[in-house]
Amino acid sequence: MKKSPLRTLAIVTLFALGLNACGQRGPLYLPEPPPPIPKPAGYDKPEQQQNR
């Protein structure tokens, strides 16, 4: 029996949508907080000298 191309296309589309829906529930798609901004070199040195 010959399958119609539309049926094959529908199966592939549903399979791809299913994989996409399962992937969005995984930990890879969770938003992460931005990394802290690094301070310039020597930023803390004047404060350490005043505290001594």
C-alpha positions, -999 to +999 in steps of 0.1 A: +000+000+000+014+034-010+013+061+017+004+096+007+031+123+011+007+144+032+004+116+058+042+113+060+046+150+063+020+151+091+037+124+110+071+141+108+056+174+118+039+159+148+070+141+158+091+173+156+065+192+176+065+165+203+103+166+206+102+204+209+075+203+236+095+177+256+127+196+253+112+229+266+104+211+299+141+202+304+167+221+323+183+235+292+155+259+285+152+274+320+163+311+321+195+317+341+204+348+360+230+370+344+266+365+356+279+391+381+297+420+366+335+417+373+350+446+392+380+464+376+414+454+388+425+473+419+389+483+428+391+470+464+427+481+472+419+517+485+393+503+509+417+476+523+444+502+530+419+525+548+407+496+570+442+487+582 
